[in-house]
Amino acid sequence: MTQNSSSAPSRRSFLASTAVAAAAVAGGAPLLTACGGGQSGKKEGTTSGKNARKILPAFVAQTVVSPDIPAKNGSAAGFTKAVATADLRTSVPEKLGKGSTIRIMSMFWGTPPSGANPYYTAMNEAIGVKAVWQNQDGNTYDEKLGAVLASSEIPDVVILPGWNLSGKIPGAVNAKFEDLGPYLSGDKVKDFPNLAAVPTDAWQRSIFGGALRGIPMPTSYVTSIAPFYRKDIFDKKGYELPGSAAELLALAKDVTSARSKVWACDDLKWTAFNMFGVRPGDDKALWWDLVDGKLVNRVESAEYLEALEWTRKLYAAGVVHPDAVAVQGDAGNRFTAGEVLIYNQNLADWYGRTAEQNGKGEFRIAAMDIFGHAGGDPELHAVQPANIWAFVKKGSSEKLIRDFLAISNFTAAPYGTKERMLTDYGVEGTHYTMREGLPVKNDRGNQEIIGAFDYTGDPTAYIAHPDLPGIARAQVEWQQRMGAFTKKTAFYGLTITEPNRWTNLADDFEQLEDDVIRGRKKLSDVQRAVSDWKRGGGDDLRDWYKKLLDSSGSAAN
């Protein structure tokens, strides 16, 4: 049994890593009254502290299987050994579904399989439901979400990624999806043992509008963006790994040879943010943290400007691949072709690229440990412990809700179980065959078993690659080392509904960042934008967040 990391992906990993991983596997608060109205689902703010404890499910550790590498410092757990079919454990001893037909809307990249395929049929029969998938183009999913949530025709279940929680969508989530607390809060979750083993942080992140509304896909809170390098080339050329931002820039200048079509790096903005201690960018609540008792936003911090300036120097030095400058092509493909020696990407690429290139020459990929920009230890910040959820339409019957929770409980089965095997690999002989003790998907498996049931529930984050056990160990141990330097900031683990008037206030900063590092804009343009942001509502938003923090407290501990 082999499996990629179950860490919930971000938009970056979906858009940049999913295709590679798929190809590789083919081969192998009630809310604060001060911040909103009553319990109508239209409130602003968040739920933490005592109010959250009344809502959260009890945690009951899963003991069906034990990892080869236990989680540490916020890392995923690791599995390096295959589990023979005869040794797979059972985590769902009886069929919990009672026959409901459940329409599920989800994002999908590529061509979705037909609805009447053997994988969907096998899953439905095993769970005792009939899930009907309404797959939507992942590239335009935000538009579809907005239209569906504004209508009266909402499917029974909607999958929603965190990167789409903007504009009016958070308010719609609060108003149009069920409170699952009556089925999951406290000891009630024990009716669904695999869900009871989901980490509490992930459930905390699933409280929307004062109620437990989402079924989360848990993830490690350690940054998922790693600076990868071509270890085979570094070893052959005798290049030494850098230990500071200055050393990395110097190395980049030394190894670049445009005449030989070799550039040091692709866009390293994400790594620069980590080196300089900039707070994460995927969730705007994490842009805020206390500094000397005052809430400071990432865009007004000195380290933010310093990281942009350092990245601008990379581009100005001509060490960044021209296609990265032009924002075209695929960074990973440039890396495997040897045109780029360093790039940053989701940790899943460590396995994906290795499996893709296995047997194709001397290719070896490794990840640098992130260092502080001046040398020494980095100051890293935790990312959110869940960033994709499944929601049930408000007004659904108890039978349908429980049948959907039966789906979630089944798909949250841990590695080493029959349920996990079926969820990940489908039907033996139809979707995969066993080769040397490992399941290997065929073309049908790769076409049908992607982007569906995995979104309805997941176990605690794990990484399992028995086909490449060294990569699994390296990934987990990298997370463990980086986790030792990772800090949970004030709004870690909270899903916050900002007042509508401010939700899009900082939307233009990402484009501005990219313009600055490519030399199209100046740092003074960022400083001017920050001043405009403050005057346009940033300072008011700071006061709002501070009041929220003072009243509800932090979930980070």
C-alpha positions in Angstrom: 0.0 0.0 0.0 1.5 3.3 -1.0 0.1 6.8 -0.6 1.0 10.4 -1.0 0.9 12.8 1.9 -2.6 13.3 3.2 -1.7 16.8 4.3 -4.5 19.1 3.0 -3.3 20.9 -0.1 -3.2 24.6 -0.7 -4.0 26.3 -4.0 -0.3 26.2 -4.7 -0.1 22.4 -4.4 -3.3 21.9 -6.4 -2.1 24.1 -9.3 1.5 23.0 -9.3 1.9 19.5 -7.9 -1.2 17.5 -8.5 -0.4 16.5 -12.1 3.1 15.4 -11.2 1.9 13.3 -8.2 -0.8 11.7 -10.3 1.7 10.7 -13.0 4.1 9.4 -10.4 1.6 7.2 -8.7 0.7 5.8 -12.1 4.1 4.3 -11.9 4.2 3.6 -8.5 -17.4 31.5 18.9 -20.9 31.5 19.2 -19.3 34.6 17.8 -18.8 37.8 19.8 -21.9 39.9 20.2 -19.5 42.8 19.9 -18.7 41.7 16.4 -22.0 40.8 15.0 -25.7 40.0 15.4 -27.4 36.9 16.8 -27.3 33.3 15.7 -28.5 33.9 12.2 -25.3 32.8 10.5 -24.5 36.3 9.3 -22.2 37.2 12.1 -18.6 38.4 11.9 -15.7 37.3 14.1 -14.7 33.9 15.4 -15.1 31.4 18.2 -12.4 30.5 20.6 -11.7 29.6 24.2 -14.5 28.4 26.4 -17.1 28.9 23.6 -15.2 26.7 21.2 -14.7 23.9 23.8 -18.5 23.6 24.0 -18.6 23.0 20.3 -15.5 20.9 19.5 -15.6 17.1 19.1 -13.8 15.0 21.7 -10.5 13.7 20.6 -10.0 9.9 20.7 -6.7 8.8 19.2 -6.8 6.2 16.4 -5.1 3.0 17.5 -5.8 0.8 14.5 -2.3 1.3 13.1 0.9 2.9 14.3 3.2 5.0 12.1 6.8 4.0 11.5 7.8 7.7 12.2 5.6 9.3 14.8 4.6 12.9 14.3 6.8 15.5 16.1 6.9 19.3 16.2 3.7 19.5 14.1 4.9 17.2 11.4 2.9 14.5 9.6 3.3 10.9 10.7 5.3 8.8 8.4 4.9 5.3 7.0 7.8 3.6 5.1 6.5 0.0 4.8 3.9 -1.5 2.6 0.9 -3.2 4.2 0.1 -6.5 2.6 -3.5 -6.9 1.5 -4.1 -9.7 4.0 -2.8 -7.5 6.8 -5.0 -4.5 6.2 -7.0 -3.6 9.3 -10.6 -2.6 9.6 -11.6 0.8 11.0 -15.3 0.7 10.0 -16.6 -2.6 11.2 -20.1 -2.0 10.1 -21.7 -0.1 7.3 -23.0 3.2 8.7 -24.8 4.6 5.6 -28.6 4.1 5.4 -29.0 4.6 1.6 -29.3 8.3 1.1 -28.6 9.8 -2.3 -26.2 12.7 -1.7 -25.3 15.3 -4.3 -21.7 16.6 -3.8 -20.3 19.6 -5.6 -16.5 19.7 -5.8 -13.6 21.2 -7.7 -11.9 19.1 -10.3 -8.9 19.7 -12.5 -8.9 17.9 -15.8 -11.6 15.7 -17.3 -13.9 14.1 -14.6 -14.8 10.5 -14.8 -18.3 9.4 -15.7 -20.7 9.2 -12.7 -21.4 5.5 -13.2 -17.9 4.2 -12.8 -16.6 1.2 -10.8 -14.8 3.4 -8.2 -17.8 5.4 -7.3 -19.9 2.3 -7.2 -17.5 0.4 -5.0 -17.2 3.3 -2.5 -21.0 3.8 -2.4 -21.6 0.1 -1.7 -19.0 0.0 1.0 -20.3 3.0 2.8 -24.1 2.4 2.2 -24.9 5.6 0.4 -25.2 6.9 -3.2 -22.9 9.8 -3.7 -23.5 11.7 -6.9 -20.6 13.9 -7.9 -21.1 17.3 -9.5 -17.5 18.0 -10.4 -16.7 21.6 -11.4 -13.7 23.2 -13.2 -11.2 23.9 -10.4 -9.8 26.9 -12.3 -13.1 28.7 -12.1 -14.5 27.1 -9.0 -14.7 30.5 -7.1 -17.1 31.8 -9.8 -19.3 28.6 -9.6 -19.3 28.8 -5.8 -20.5 32.3 -5.8 -23.3 31.6 -8.2 -24.4 28.4 -6.4 -24.4 29.9 -2.9 -26.3 32.9 -4.2 -29.0 30.6 -5.6 -31.6 28.4 -4.0 -30.2 25.3 -5.8 -27.4 24.3 -3.4 -26.3 20.6 -3.6 -26.5 18.5 -0.5 -22.8 18.8 0.1 -20.3 21.5 -1.1 -16.6 21.1 -1.0 -14.9 24.5 -0.3 -11.2 25.3 -0.3 -9.8 28.0 2.0 -8.5 30.0 -1.0 -12.1 30.7 -2.0 -13.1 32.1 1.4 -13.3 35.7 0.2 -15.9 38.3 -0.6 -19.4 37.2 0.3 -18.6 33.5 0.5 -17.8 33.3 4.2 -21.1 34.9 5.1 -22.9 32.5 2.8 -21.1 29.6 4.5 -22.5 30.8 7.9 -26.0 31.3 6.5 -26.5 28.3 4.2 -24.8 25.3 5.8 -25.7 23.0 8.6 -24.5 23.1 12.2 -22.9 19.6 12.6 -22.4 20.1 16.3 -25.6 18.1 17.3 -23.9 15.1 15.6 -20.2 15.7 16.4 -19.7 17.9 19.4 -18.2 16.3 22.5 -18.7 12.6 22.8 -21.2 12.5 20.0 -18.3 12.2 17.6 -17.6 8.7 19.0 -20.4 7.4 16.7 -17.8 8.1 14.0 -14.4 6.8 15.4 -12.3 7.9 12.5 -13.6 11.5 12.8 -13.0 11.4 16.5 -9.3 10.9 15.7 -9.1 14.1 13.6 -6.9 16.6 15.5 -8.7 19.2 17.6 -6.9 22.1 15.8 -8.5 21.0 12.5 -11.9 21.0 14.1 -11.3 24.4 15.7 -10.5 25.7 12.2 -13.9 24.2 11.0 -16.0 26.5 13.2 -17.8 29.0 11.0 -20.4 31.5 12.3 -20.3 30.1 15.8 -21.1 26.5 14.7 -19.2 23.4 13.7 -20.1 23.5 10.0 -17.2 21.9 8.1 -15.6 18.5 7.9 -11.9 19.3 7.6 -9.0 17.9 5.7 -6.3 18.1 8.4 -2.8 19.1 7.5 0.5 19.7 9.2 0.9 23.2 10.5 4.5 23.3 9.3 5.1 25.3 6.1 4.5 23.1 3.1 6.8 25.1 0.8 10.3 23.7 0.6 13.3 25.0 -1.2 14.3 22.1 -3.4 17.7 21.7 -5.1 19.3 19.3 -7.6 21.3 17.2 -5.2 22.9 15.2 -8.0 24.2 18.3 -9.7 25.3 20.0 -6.4 27.2 16.8 -5.5 28.8 16.5 -8.9 29.9 20.2 -9.1 30.9 20.4 -5.4 28.4 23.3 -4.7 28.0 23.9 -1.0 24.6 24.6 0.5 24.1 28.2 1.6 23.4 29.2 5.2 22.1 32.7 4.7 20.3 34.9 2.2 23.6 36.5 1.2 25.2 33.1 0.6 22.2 32.0 -1.4 22.5 35.1 -3.7 26.2 34.6 -4.1 25.7 30.9 -5.0 23.0 31.8 -7.5 25.4 34.2 -9.3 28.2 31.6 -9.4 26.1 28.7 -10.8 24.1 30.6 -13.4 25.3 30.3 -17.0 22.7 31.6 -19.4 25.0 30.6 -22.3 24.7 27.0 -21.1 20.9 27.4 -20.5 21.4 26.9 -16.7 19.9 29.3 -14.2 20.3 29.1 -10.4 16.7 29.3 -9.6 13.0 29.8 -10.3 10.9 32.3 -8.4 12.0 32.0 -4.7 9.5 34.6 -3.2 7.9 32.0 -0.9 11.3 30.8 0.4 12.4 34.5 0.9 9.3 35.1 3.0 10.2 32.1 5.2 13.9 33.1 5.4 12.9 36.6 6.6 10.2 35.5 9.0 7.2 36.9 7.1 3.9 35.6 8.2 2.0 33.1 6.0 0.0 34.5 3.0 -2.7 32.0 2.4 -5.1 33.1 5.1 -5.4 36.8 5.9 -6.1 36.2 9.5 -2.5 34.9 9.8 -1.3 38.2 8.4 -1.8 39.6 11.9 0.3 39.0 15.0 1.1 40.7 18.2 4.4 42.7 18.2 5.2 44.4 21.5 1.5 44.3 22.4 0.4 45.8 19.1 -1.2 43.9 16.2 0.9 44.3 13.1 0.0 43.1 9.6 2.6 41.3 7.5 2.4 44.0 4.8 3.6 46.7 7.2 6.4 44.7 8.7 10.1 45.4 8.0 10.7 41.7 7.2 8.1 41.9 4.4 10.0 44.7 2.6 13.3 43.0 3.3 12.1 39.7 1.7 10.8 41.5 -1.4 14.1 43.5 -1.7 16.2 40.4 -1.5 14.0 38.6 -4.1 14.2 41.6 -6.4 18.0 41.3 -6.2 17.8 37.7 -7.5 15.8 38.9 -10.5 18.1 41.9 -11.1 21.2 39.6 -11.0 19.8 37.5 -13.9 19.9 34.3 -12.0 16.1 33.6 -12.3 15.0 31.5 -15.3 13.5 33.7 -18.0 10.3 31.8 -18.1 9.9 32.4 -14.4 10.4 36.1 -15.1 7.7 35.9 -17.7 5.5 33.8 -15.5 5.1 31.0 -18.0 5.7 27.3 -18.2 6.2 24.9 -15.3 8.9 25.4 -12.7 9.1 21.7 -11.9 9.7 20.8 -15.5 12.5 23.3 -15.7 14.0 21.8 -12.6 13.9 18.2 -13.8 15.3 19.4 -17.2 18.4 20.8 -15.3 17.6 24.3 -16.5 17.0 25.4 -12.9 18.9 24.1 -9.9 16.7 25.5 -7.1 13.0 26.0 -6.9 10.4 26.1 -4.2 7.2 24.1 -4.2 4.9 22.0 -2.1 6.7 19.3 -0.1 4.7 16.7 -2.1 7.0 17.4 -5.1 9.8 15.6 -3.3 8.0 12.3 -3.9 6.3 13.3 -7.1 9.5 14.4 -8.9 11.5 11.5 -7.6 8.9 8.9 -8.8 8.5 10.7 -12.1 12.2 10.7 -12.8 12.9 7.2 -11.3 15.1 5.3 -13.7 15.8 8.4 -15.9 19.5 9.0 -15.2 21.1 10.3 -12.0 18.3 12.8 -11.0 18.1 13.4 -7.3 16.1 16.0 -5.5 16.5 17.2 -1.9 15.2 20.0 0.2 17.3 22.6 1.9 16.5 23.3 5.5 15.2 26.9 5.8 17.6 29.2 7.5 17.3 32.7 8.9 18.2 35.4 6.4 21.2 36.5 8.4 22.2 32.9 9.1 21.3 30.6 11.9 17.8 29.4 12.9 14.8 30.6 11.0 11.6 32.1 12.5 8.8 30.3 10.8 5.1 30.7 11.3 2.4 28.0 11.4 0.0 27.7 8.5 -3.6 26.7 9.2 -4.2 23.1 10.3 -7.0 22.7 7.7 -7.8 24.5 4.5 -10.5 22.4 2.7 -13.9 21.5 4.1 -17.0 19.7 3.2 -20.3 21.4 4.2 -23.8 20.1 4.3 -26.7 22.2 3.1 -28.8 23.8 5.8 -32.2 22.2 6.2 -31.0 18.7 5.3 -32.6 15.7 7.1 -31.0 13.9 9.9 -30.7 10.8 7.8 -28.8 12.6 5.0 -26.5 14.3 7.5 -25.7 11.1 9.2 -25.2 9.3 5.9 -22.8 12.1 4.8 -20.9 11.7 8.1 -20.7 8.0 7.3 -18.9 8.9 4.1 -16.6 11.2 6.0 -15.9 8.6 8.7 -15.0 6.0 6.0 -12.7 8.4 4.1 -11.0 9.5 7.3 -9.7 5.9 7.8 -6.0 5.8 8.5 -3.2 4.3 6.4 -3.0 0.5 6.7 -6.8 0.0 6.6 -9.1 -1.6 4.1 -11.1 1.6 4.0 -8.0 3.7 3.1 -7.0 1.2 0.5 -10.4 1.4 -1.3 -10.5 5.2 -1.0 -7.0 5.6 -2.5 -6.8 2.7 -4.9 -10.2 1.5 -5.8 -10.9 -2.1 -6.8 -8.0 -4.5 -7.3 -7.9 -5.8 -10.8 -10.0 -2.9 -12.0 -8.0 0.1 -10.8 -4.8 -1.4 -9.7 -2.6 -4.5 -9.5 -0.2 -5.7 -6.9 3.4 -5.7 -7.9 6.1 -6.8 -5.5 3.7 -6.1 -2.6 2.8 -2.6 -3.8 -0.5 -1.5 -5.4 0.1 0.2 -8.8 -2.7 2.0 -10.5 -3.5 1.4 -14.1 -4.8 4.0 -16.5 -8.4 3.5 -15.3 -7.4 4.0 -11.7 -5.6 7.2 -12.5 -8.6 8.5 -14.4 -11.3 7.6 -11.9 -9.6 7.8 -8.5 -8.8 11.5 -8.3 -10.5 14.6 -6.8 -13.6 13.0 -5.2 -14.0 11.1 -1.9 -10.7 12.4 -0.6 -12.3 15.8 -0.1 -15.1 14.4 2.2 -12.9 13.7 5.1 -9.3 12.8 5.9 -7.3 11.3 8.8 -4.6 13.2 10.6 -1.8 14.2 8.3 0.5 11.4 7.2 3.1 10.7 4.5 3.4 7.1 3.2 5.7 6.0 0.4 6.7 2.4 0.8 7.9 2.4 -2.8 10.3 5.2 -1.9 10.7 4.9 1.9 13.7 7.2 1.9 11.7 10.0 0.5 8.9 9.5 3.1 11.4 9.6 5.9 13.1 12.7 4.4 9.8 14.6 4.1 8.7 13.9 7.6 12.1 14.6 9.1 12.3 17.9 7.2 8.9 18.9 8.7 10.1 17.9 12.1 13.3 20.1 11.8 11.3 23.0 10.5 8.6 22.5 13.0 11.1 23.1 15.8 11.3 26.7 14.7 7.6 27.2 13.9 5.5 29.6 16.0 1.7 29.6 16.2 0.6 33.2 15.8 -2.4 34.9 17.4 -5.1 33.8 15.0 -3.7 30.3 14.2 -6.4 27.7 13.9 -9.3 30.2 13.7 -11.7 30.8 10.8 -12.6 34.5 10.9 -15.4 36.2 9.1 -14.2 39.8 8.5 -16.8 42.5 8.0 -17.7 42.7 4.3 -16.5 46.3 3.9 -12.9 45.1 4.5 -12.7 41.6 3.0 -11.0 42.7 -0.2 -8.9 45.4 1.3 -5.5 43.6 0.7 -6.3 41.8 -2.5 -3.9 43.7 -4.7 -0.7 43.0 -2.6 0.1 39.7 -4.3 0.3 41.3 -7.7 2.2 44.2 -6.3 4.8 41.8 -4.8 5.3 40.1 -8.1 5.7 43.5 -9.9 8.3 44.6 -7.4 10.5 41.5 -7.5 10.5 41.6 -11.3 11.5 45.3 -11.3 8.2 46.6 -12.7 7.4 48.5 -9.4 9.6 49.8 -6.6 9.6 49.2 -2.8 8.3 52.8 -2.5 5.1 51.6 -4.3 4.6 48.9 -1.6 5.1 51.5 1.1 2.6 53.8 -0.7 0.1 50.9 -1.0 0.5 50.1 2.7 -0.3 53.8 3.6 -3.4 53.6 1.3 -4.3 50.3 3.0 -4.1 51.9 6.4 -6.2 54.9 5.4 -8.7 52.8 3.5 -9.6 50.6 6.4 -6.4 48.8 7.5 -6.2 50.6 10.8 -9.9 50.1 11.5 -9.5 46.4 10.7 -6.5 46.3 13.1 -8.8 47.7 15.8 -11.5 45.1 14.9 -9.0 42.2 15.1 -7.6 43.5 18.4 -11.0 43.7 19.9 -11.7 40.2 18.7 -8.5 38.9 20.2 -9.1 40.6 23.5 -12.6 39.2 23.8 -12.2 35.7 22.4 -8.6 34.9 23.0 -6.2 33.0 20.8 -6.5 29.3 19.9 -2.7 28.9 19.7 -1.2 27.1 22.6 
